[in-house]
């Protein structure tokens, strides 16, 4: 499947086939493919909770406007955006710097510059921390949807849920924002797939300012 087929074929499907599972191996391939998404300074401030257990999905469904797709899809991801993933001492910040040194793109002497740059760009105030986390997690989430389509899977992103309720129910720490839930599975072919929604034209997208 080439990219045009992926992007034109990706849909937010409302109905999932409850008789078709998604293997652990396919989930791993999906996530590892999507992990190639770009991120600021390669900090990758995203994580996932992978829900397969029906009881867990029903707990989530109660907090997601009782949407049937939450429990019908074989897999639901809770996408997490780490607002602390720019901080000195954060395990992935430290790993990222070590990997850059190993790759030759930075030297050991640049550590303080790197940490201060991360703080200035992404951690200077709460607004920047939120934007940093959600922007990058959004790249990852879109990559998940494209990768899923490439692998023969269907998805539906959802932001209709009780954010604080989901955080509390699943013990998610305060440093994470939850940008979306993502149902993953196979479209129920017994249902009608609605036609694609309209999209802005080139002329409607491109703007100028005097």
C-alpha positions in Angstrom: 0.0 0.0 0.0 1.6 3.3 -1.1 1.2 6.5 0.9 -1.7 7.9 -1.1 -3.6 4.7 -0.5 -2.9 4.9 3.2 -3.9 8.6 3.6 -6.9 8.3 1.4 -8.0 5.0 2.9 -7.6 6.0 6.6 -10.9 6.6 8.2 -12.2 7.1 11.7 -14.5 4.0 11.7 -17.3 3.8 14.2 -17.9 0.0 14.1 -15.3 -2.7 14.9 -15.6 -6.4 14.2 -15.7 -8.0 17.6 -14.8 -11.4 16.1 -11.4 -10.2 14.7 -8.6 -9.9 17.1 -5.3 -8.0 16.7 -2.2 -10.1 17.7 0.4 -8.9 20.1 3.0 -9.1 17.4 0.9 -6.8 15.1 0.5 -4.3 18.0 4.3 -4.3 18.5 4.9 -3.7 14.8 2.3 -0.9 14.8 3.8 0.9 17.7 7.5 0.4 16.6 6.6 1.7 13.2 4.8 4.8 14.6 7.8 5.5 16.9 9.7 6.7 13.8 7.5 9.9 14.0 9.5 13.1 14.4 9.8 14.8 17.8 11.4 18.0 19.2 15.1 17.3 19.9 14.1 13.7 19.5 12.8 13.8 23.1 9.8 11.5 22.1 7.5 12.7 24.9 4.9 10.1 24.3 3.8 6.9 26.0 0.9 4.4 25.5 -1.4 2.4 27.7 -2.5 -0.7 25.7 -5.9 -1.9 26.8 -7.0 -5.4 25.6 -8.8 -6.7 28.6 -12.6 -6.4 28.3 -13.1 -5.3 31.9 -10.5 -2.5 31.5 -12.1 -1.4 28.2 -15.5 -1.3 29.9 -14.1 0.9 32.7 -12.7 3.2 30.0 -16.0 3.2 28.1 -17.9 4.5 31.1 -15.6 7.5 31.1 -15.7 8.0 27.3 -19.4 8.9 26.8 -20.3 5.2 26.7 -19.1 4.9 23.1 -19.5 1.2 22.0 -16.3 1.3 19.9 -14.2 1.5 23.1 -15.3 -2.0 24.1 -15.9 -3.4 20.7 -12.4 -2.7 19.3 -10.0 -5.4 20.3 -7.4 -2.8 21.3 -7.6 0.7 22.7 -4.6 2.9 23.2 -4.6 5.7 25.9 -2.1 8.1 24.3 -0.1 10.0 26.9 1.9 13.2 26.4 4.7 13.7 29.0 4.9 17.3 30.1 8.1 16.6 32.0 10.0 15.0 29.1 12.3 18.1 28.6 13.7 18.1 32.2 17.3 17.4 33.3 17.3 14.0 35.0 14.3 12.6 33.1 15.4 9.1 32.0 14.6 9.6 28.3 16.2 13.1 28.3 19.4 11.6 29.6 19.2 8.6 27.3 18.6 10.9 24.3 21.7 12.9 25.1 23.8 9.8 25.5 22.5 8.4 22.2 23.3 11.7 20.4 26.9 11.6 21.8 27.2 8.0 20.7 26.0 8.9 17.2 28.4 11.8 17.0 25.8 14.5 16.6 26.8 16.0 20.0 29.8 16.0 22.3 29.9 15.4 26.0 30.8 19.1 26.6 27.5 20.2 25.1 25.4 18.6 27.9 24.6 21.9 29.7 23.8 23.6 26.4 21.4 20.8 25.5 19.7 20.8 28.9 19.3 24.6 28.8 18.0 24.6 25.3 15.4 22.0 26.2 14.3 24.1 29.2 14.2 27.3 27.1 12.3 25.8 24.2 9.9 23.5 26.0 9.9 24.1 29.8 10.0 27.8 30.3 6.4 28.0 31.4 3.4 25.7 31.7 2.0 26.8 28.3 5.2 25.7 26.6 5.3 22.4 28.5 1.7 21.6 27.4 2.3 22.5 23.8 5.5 20.5 23.6 3.9 17.4 25.0 0.7 17.5 23.0 2.3 18.6 19.7 4.8 15.7 19.8 2.3 13.1 21.0 0.0 14.3 18.2 2.8 13.4 15.7 3.0 10.0 17.2 -0.8 9.5 17.3 -1.1 10.4 13.6 1.8 8.0 12.8 -0.1 5.3 14.7 -3.1 5.8 12.5 -1.2 5.8 9.3 0.8 2.7 10.3 -2.4 0.9 11.3 -3.9 1.5 7.9 -0.7 0.3 6.2 -0.9 -2.9 8.3 -4.5 -3.5 7.4 -6.1 -2.2 10.6 -8.7 0.5 11.2 -8.7 3.2 13.9 -10.8 5.8 15.5 -9.3 8.7 17.6 -11.4 10.0 20.4 -11.3 13.1 22.6 -14.8 12.7 24.0 -13.8 11.4 27.4 -13.5 12.5 31.0 -9.8 13.4 31.2 -9.5 13.6 34.9 -11.7 10.6 35.3 -9.5 8.5 33.1 -6.4 9.7 34.9 -7.8 8.7 38.2 -9.3 5.4 37.1 -6.0 4.2 35.5 -3.6 5.7 38.0 -2.0 8.0 35.4 0.5 10.4 37.0 0.1 14.2 36.8 3.0 14.7 34.4 1.0 13.1 31.6 -1.7 14.8 29.6 -4.1 12.5 27.7 -4.5 14.0 24.2 -6.7 11.2 22.9 -7.9 7.6 23.0 -7.4 5.4 19.9 -9.5 2.4 19.1 -7.7 -0.1 16.9 -9.1 -3.2 15.1 -10.9 -4.2 11.9 -14.0 -2.4 10.5 -17.2 -4.4 10.9 -18.0 -5.0 7.2 -21.7 -5.6 8.1 -22.0 -1.9 8.8 -22.1 1.0 6.3 -18.9 3.0 6.1 -19.9 6.7 5.8 -18.4 8.7 2.9 -15.3 10.7 3.5 -15.9 14.1 5.2 -15.1 17.4 3.4 -11.6 18.8 3.7 -10.4 22.4 3.3 -9.1 23.3 -0.2 -5.6 24.6 -0.9 -7.0 28.1 -1.1 -8.8 27.8 2.2 -5.7 26.4 4.0 -3.2 29.0 2.7 -3.4 32.3 4.5 -1.5 35.6 4.5 -1.3 38.4 7.0 -0.8 42.1 6.1 
